[in-house]
Amino acid sequence: MRTELVTTLKRQATEILNQLEKDREPILITQHGVPSAYLVDVETFETLQRRMTLLEGIARGEKAIEEGRSVTHKQAKQRMSRWLK
């Protein structure tokens, strides 16, 4: 992973964005020697967002199971019967 100073980003934004689009490799932006942000291309960001949404849904499902908020297939089918006709 590439690392760039925030001042370099300010001075060479167009070049850095072009390279980012070409390579699709995240860039770590540092400010005063401290990591400040990651710069990623749009496609990578959108993929990460979709994955995060999926993982959050799985986590909610696991929590519901742990808390006993689940039903059997038969119970679910009975509850949904009015929509399955």
N, C-alpha and C positions, 0 to 999 in steps of 0.2 A: 504494500500500500504506500502510495506517495504521500508526502507531507509537504505542505506549503505554509509560508508565513502569511498572515492576513494582509500585510503590506504588499506581498507579491500578488496576492489575489486582487487587491485594489488596482495595482499597476498593469497586470496582465490578464484581466478577467476574460477577455475574448479568447485569448490563446488557451487559457486553462479550461474554459468551457468547451472549446473545440476538441481539445485532447480528451476531456472527460467523456464527451459524446462518442468519440472514436474508440477509446479503450474500455469504457464502461467500468472503470476501476475507481472505487471511492477515493477521495482525497481528504486527508486529515488537515484541517486548518488550525494553526496554532496562533496564539496571541500572547506576547510576552513569554514565549517559551512553554506555554501551557496549552494543552489541547482545548480547542474552543468549539469546533463544529466539524461535522463530516459533510462533504459535498458529494452528492450522488446524482447520476443522470435520472431523468424523469421515469424511464422504463423500470429501472432498478427500484426507485422509490415506490412506484405503484405496485410492483411485485411484492415488495416488503410489506406494504399496507395490506394487500390481499392475504398474505400469509399470516400477518398479525391478527387480522379479523378472524381467520379460520382457527388459529390457536386460542384466541379469546373465547370463541364458541365452544371449543373442546374443553377448555378450563371451566366454563360455566356448567357444561354437562357433567363433568367429573364432580364438581361441587354439589350439584343437584343430587347425584347418586349418593355421595357421602352423607348428605343431609336427609336422605330418604325421600326425596322429591322425584320419584320415578315410578313408572307404571309398567306392567307387563305388556307384551305385544297384544295379548287378548284384550286387556283393559283399554289400551290405546285404540284398538280397532273398534271396540264398542263405543267409545267416546266420539270417534270420527265417523261412525256409521251414517249419520245424517248427511254428511258431505260425500260419502263414498258411493251413494246410490246412483 
